[in-house]
């Protein structure tokens, strides 16, 4: 199982009629990495995956697997395995034959087929199911057989398109952990498509956040969460999503104050300098994650503005608080011990250094 395999996508463009589905995508996937393409439906993530697989032909750009240009290679010669959301098992064949099928197609000797099928079945805990037909299996078992069929010929690269989306919530979380462990054990380079940000954050070594055919940010999950490159990434990753408050920038003696309908908020000189250097207009959005809003009954040095508690949503391990302030509905996350009541007014502050400032015109992060 241990060969090097990396994938490189350079300036990939794919059009369907007038629509540009993939618009200049660059990706560098290291050997053994688990990379997730994350984004809303229609953002181009599945098309990118299908181009890597050879199921779509790019209009522009190159795709390399292990430094070999594969643009003109048919899917079967790219040494990749794909797992889709509908497991596409052969219903009339037993699990054993479903697993053996890719090897029979490649004319492997009978003993070797048997050895590989049993090896993979053991690895995936499906040895006891080899004599069953797919319809006699649960969703999770079918998922494993589909994985097994992809694994059985030890491909260089795994391509997965929302493989867990048909499973119920509890099984998804379980399979997510199993898949990640399997990928780490086998060290197979994997590119995985999902629209579920929790799934992406839990599984990936690196996440490529996509929107409208472009990769907006490509980095480790923690970086994408802590330092989103723009407003789309900030708002797409994290649940509940980031709060955005529009503010205009006023400057006096080198110090910048953000003025919105809710507050005037003075930035320290260092931040002022960074904002001034990056600004393209006079307006910004202040972005604050719900868990970085601080609520208190009394005004504290952190307090910035007042808001009314609009809805309380107890979530077990925390409470999501919907706040109404002026025209804005903001969300905060507080511990379950917080003693808050519907309709009361509270002070809202930002955790020091835990907010983001985006240019209103370009939507790019300044801070």
Secondary structure by P-SEA (a helix, b strand, c coil): cbbbbbbbbcbbbbbccccccccbbbbbbccccccccccccccaaaaaaaaaaccccccbbbbbcccccccccccccccbbbbcccccccccccaaaaaaaaaaaacccaaaaaaaaaaaaaaaccccccccccccccaaaaaaaaaaaaacccccbbbbccccccccaaaaaaaaaaaaaaaaaaccbbbbbbccaaaaaacccbbbbbccccccccccaaaaaaccccaaaaaacccccbbbbbbbbbbcccbbbbbcccbbbbbcaaaaaaaaaaccccbbbbbbcccccccccccccccccccccccccccccbbbbbbbccccbbbbbbcccccccccbbbbbbcccccbbbbccccccccc
